[in-house]
Amino acid sequence: MATPRSLVYALYTHWDTVEVLVRLSREFAGLTSDQVLGSIAKVSPQLDTEAQGAALRALVNADILQTTARSSDLQLNAYVVDFVRGLTREHELGLAAVLQARVAAIREATEALNESMLGADMDRMRRSANTLAELFRQITLQLDQDRHALLELAEDAKSADASMPITQRYRRVLEAYDQYVEPMNQMMDTGQQATFYRYLEDAERALDLAFEQVSLHGGLYSHRLQLRQVGHQAKELRRFGRLIAQQCADTVLPLREEMRQHNALTSAVSLLLGQVRKRGLRRALAPPKTTAVGPAAAALPVWRNERGFRLQLGDEVRAIMAAARHYQPQSVAFPQDEPGDVPPLLEHVDESGLREHLHRSLPVDSLLDWLHTHHGYLQDATLLRLFHELQHESRWHIEATDQSEQTTLQTIRVLHHPHRVSLRA
């Protein structure tokens, strides 16, 4: 088996050939040596026979091409196929069942996250958040790939030969609608039977509650940041899923309606031709017996109904348009920063010396009061940051009291439970 570095280098060297082989793999499950050599000659016509054989051997040695069992044919490495199709936007349409299974897995991960919050299990909470993030990433990737696959199906159907029967031209599009678009619309519906938005909303609420719980218990900043990022992924996935469903429907539904209209048109034409064959052209296309006069009396009895309409603007729209035509922009002075509004610069604090000072002063009944007494010249934000960092030090024994107290700093007043600091036993 080749190393990943050699495989990537071979992809870089023979990318044009690999791209042609990946497109060829849509039509053939296995490739013969002649087909591979023909693809190499098509991409690089300047190579002679010996150089083409060397390129073929290089692809086999790099594990890009693999030999099939019980045959001399070759097949592309599955990882290479997924990688190249993902970069060239030539993925096959996925299965709606796979998407539904991943959406169902969101519910299981959300339940695990809720159970971890009830038990205050931080490690399980992080694992559940990581599981949700991975599911969101996989669903987003599959939706994006399926969108490009549906667009390619529609483009192939529209660019097919016009002499081809329309049923054959749009067969894959109709199959994609029945097997993928319709199940996806049912899953992404906003009703009671839908699962996509409901499970994502449950996951969002669970992530927000987990973020609040970690913040109240003084969890690490990295844990809070992770929960917030996963929550943002859930919100973005809801928007992205709604956008993809709308784009897929806008792409496939017109073709489906065209197929239906063509069937109705064909049926009507066949019926009319049958009447002409039986009754003759003059009698079959004679005007209907009606008292109407004008073009309606001479119209053929075909399959189309026309209804005219006229669009008029109301008075409110006219007033808005008149106001827009005479609109004059107002000049607004941009506010300037006053000299006193300049934010204070960051302070330099000798934290190692401060920790040594605190160590010599142990035991301390209230950590925040001690900081305010000995380092009251510092800004309030700096004092609170030092207080938050020192209370998580493992070299001392720190314990919060039950009764709360107030400490007045330079500009703010803090209501807190005094933290007693002492040496570990």
N, C-alpha and C positions, 0 to 999 in steps of 0.2 A: 504493500500500500504506500502511495506517495505521500510525502509530507505536505502540510497545508501551504508552506511557503513555495514549494515547487509547483503546486497546483495553481496558485494565484499567479505566479510568474508565467506559467504556460498560458493561462487565460489572457494575460496582458500581451503575450507574444502572438497568440493565434486568436485574438478576439473576433476578427471578422469571420474566420472559419467557424468558430464555435457558435456565433450568432446565426449563421446559415444552417448549421446542423440542428440547432434548437428549433428553428422554424420547420425544418424537415421532419423533426420528430413528432410533429402534430399529425402527420400523415402515415408514418411508418413506426411500428413498435420497435423494430430492429433495423439497423443500418448495415449494409454490406460494405466491404472494403472498397468496391468500385464506386458506390455512392459517396463515400467519404472522400476518395481521391477526386471524384468529379466536383465535389464542393470546393476542395482546395484549389483545383485548377480554375474554377469559376471565380474565386476570390483573388487568387494570385496567378494570373495567366503567364507571368514571366518565369515561373519556376519550371524546371525540366522534370522529367519523370523521377529521377533520383531524389531531387529536392522534395517533390511531393510525397514520396515514400518516407523520407526523413521526417516530414511534418506529421504524417500519420503515426509513425512510431513515437514521436514526442508526445502526441496527445494520449496515446495508450500508456506510455511510461509515467505520465503525470496523473494518471487515473481519471482523466476527463472522459475518455472512452474506455468502456469495460466490455469484456467478452461475456456473452450470454451462455447460460448453461445448455449443454447438449446441442450446441450449434457453433458455427464459426462467425456468426454475425456479431455486430458491435452495438452497444447501447450507451447513451450518455449517462454520466453520473447524476443521480437524482438531485443531489445538492447543487450541482452545476446548473441543472435545468431550472430549478426554482430560483436560483440567484440571477440567471440571465433573463428569465421571463419577468422577474420582478423589476429589473432595471430597464428592460425594453418595453414594459407595459403590454406584455403578450400572455398574461395569465389566462388559464382556462376558468370558466365560470365555476365558482365553488358550489357546495351543497348547502341548501337552506337548513338541513338537519344539523350540520356542523355549527352553523351560526346559532341555531336554537339551543344546542347543547352548551355552547359557551355562555349564552345568556342565562341558561339555567344554573351554570356554575357560579354566576355572580350572586345568585340568591344563597347558595351554600356558603360562599366566602363571607357574605354579609352576616349570616347567622353565626358563623364562627367569630366574626368581629364583635358582635353583640355579646356573645358568651364570654369572650375575653374581657370585655369592659365590666361585666357583672362580677367576674372573679378577679379584676385588677391584675390580669396576667399580661404584663407589658411585652414579653417575648412573643406570645401568641398573637397579640394585637399587631405587632410588626409583621409577623408572617402572614396574617390575614390581609393586611394592607398591601404587602408585596404580591400576594395572589390576585387581588383585585387589579393592581396596576398591570400585571402581566395579562390578565383577561382583557382589560381595556385596550392594551396594545394589540393583542391578537385580533380582537373584533374590529378595531380601526383599520388594521392592515387588510383584513379580509374584505371589509366593505369597500375600501379603495380599489383593491384588485378586482372585485366583482363589478364595480362600476366601469372600469376600463374594459373588462371582458364583455359586458353588455353593449357598450359603445362600439366595440369591434364587431360584434354580431350584427348590430344594426347597420354599420357601414358596409359590411360584406353583403348584406341583403339588398341594400340600396344600389350597390355597385355591380350586382350580378347582371348577367345577360338579360336584356329585356325580353328575348324570345323564350326564356325559361318560364315554365308555368309558375304563377304567383304563389301557389301552394307550396311548391318545392323551394322557391326563393325564401319564403318567410317561415319555413318549417322550424328551423332552429330558434328563430325569434319567438314563435308561439310556444315552443317547448320551454324556452327560458322563462316566459311569462308564467306558464302554468306551474313549473317546478321551482322557480326561485322568486319572481317578483310578487306573485300573489301570496305565497306563504310569508314573505318578508313584510308585505303590507299588513297582513293579519297580525303578525307579531309586533309591529311598530304602531298599531292602532292605539288610540287613546281610550278605548273602551275597557270594560271589566275583563274581557278575555285576553287582552294584550299583555305581554310580559316584558317587553323591552324597556319602555319608559317606567313602568311600575318598579321593576327590579333596580333600575338605575336610581330612581328617586329614593328607594330604601337604602341603597348603598351610599348615596350622598348624605342622607340623614345620619346614618351610622358613622360615617367618617367625620362629620361635623361634631357629633357628640363625643367621639373619641378624641378629637382635637381639643375640645373644651376640657375633657377629663384629664388629659395629659398636661394641659396648661395649669389646671387647678392644683394638681399634685406635684408641680415643679419638675416635670419631665425634661429630658434633654432637648435642646433646640433642634438637633438633627431628627429626633422622632416627631416633633411637631411639624417640622418642615416636610417630612415625608408624608404625613397624613394630609397636610394642606395640598401638596402636589397631586396626590392621588384623587383628592376631592375635585381639583380643577380638571383632571383627566375625565372624571365622570361627567362633569358639566359639559365639557367639550365633546364627549362622545354622544351625548344626547343631541346636541346641535348637529354634529356631523352625520349621525344616523338619519335624522329627519331630512337633511340635505340630500343624502345619497338616495333615500327612498323616493324623494320627489324627482330627482334627476332620472332614475331608472324608469319611473312611471312615465315621465315626459318623453323618454326615448322610445319605449316599447309600445305604449298605448296608441300613438298615431299609426304605427305599422299594423297593429292589430285591428284598428278600425278600418284602415285601408283594405286589409284582407276581407273584412266583413262586407264592406261596401262593394268590393269587387265581386264577391259571391252574389250579392243582391243584384248587381248590374248584370252579371252573367245569366242569372235565372230569368230576369226580365227580358233580356235580349233573346234567350232561347225560346221563351214563351211567345214573343212577338214573331220570331221566325217560324215557329210552328203554325201560328195563325196564318201567316203569309203562305205557307206551303199548302195549308188546307183550303183556305178561302180565296187565295189570290191576293196580289199586291193592292189592287184598287179597293177591294172590299175590306181588307184587313187594316189599311191605313186611312180609311174614310173618316171624316170628322164625326165625332159623337153627336147624337141627336140631342140638342139642347137649345134653349131659347136665348143663350148668351150670344152677344155679337162681339166682333173684334177678334184679337189673337186667340182668346180662350176657346172660341168655337172651332178654330182650325188646329188646335194643339193635339198632338198624338196622345193616345191613352198609355203613357209610359209610367215609370215608377218614381218620378220625382215631383215633389211639391215645392213651389216657390212662394215665399211670403215676404213682401217688401216691408221695410221699416224706415223710419226717419228719426234722426237724433237731433234733439234741440237742447240748447243751453238754458238753464234756469236763471232767474234774476240774481240769485246769490253768486253763481259762478261768474256772471257778467261783472258784478261789483268787485269780486276778487281780482279778475283780470284787469279791470280798469285801475284798481289801486296798484297792481303790480307794474303796470306801464308807467305810472307816475311816481314810482318809488325813488326816493333819494336817500342814499346811505348817510348815516349820521357819523360824525367824527367823534371818536372816543379817545381821550388821552390815556396813553399807557402809563400805569402807575410806576413810580420810581421808588426804589428802596431808600428809606431814610437812614442816616448814619447810625441811629440807635437800633435799627432792625437787623443789623449784621449779626448772624449767629456766632456765639463764642467759639473760639478755637478749642480743639481737643487738648486736654491737660495731660502732662507727663507725670506719671505717678511711679514712685519707686516701690513696686509691689513686693519685691523681695525684702526690702527694709521694713515695709509695713507688716509683713508676716512675722518677721523677727521681733518687731515691737509688740505685736499681739501675743506671740509666744512667751515673751518675758512678763506680760501683764496678766497671764492666766492665773486663776480663773476670772472670767468676765461674765457678769450677770446679763448684760444686754449688749449684743454685738453692734447693733445700729447706734445705740447711745454712745458706745465707746468710739466708734468711728466719727461720730459728730463731735465728740469732746476733743479728740486728739487730731482730727483732720477736718475740722469744720470749714477750713478755707477752701476746700474743694467744692466743685459744683454739685448740685443735688443729683444730677444724672450719674456723675462719677461715683458718688457715695453709694447710691443704690446699686450700681453695677458691682462695686467691690463687696457690698453686703451680700448680693446674690452669689457671687463666686466663692466668698469665704465660707458661706454656710454649707457648701457642698464639699469642703475639704475633708479628706479622709484621715489626716494626721491628728485631728482633735476629735473629741467627743462633743457633739453639738445637739442640744435638745431644746425644743420650743416649749414655752410655758403655756398654761391653759388660759390665763387672763391676758387681755389685750391692753396695750398702752399706746399713747400718742407721743410722737417725737416730732418737734418742729425743726425743720431744716432751714435753709436760707429763704426759699420761696414757697415751699410746700410743707404740708403737715401729713405725716404718715401714721396710719393706724395699723399696728402690727402686734404680733405675739413675740415678746422678747426671746431671743435665742441665747441660751446659756452655753458658754464655751469653756471647756475644761480639758485637762490632759487625759488621755486614755489610760485606763488602768492596766 
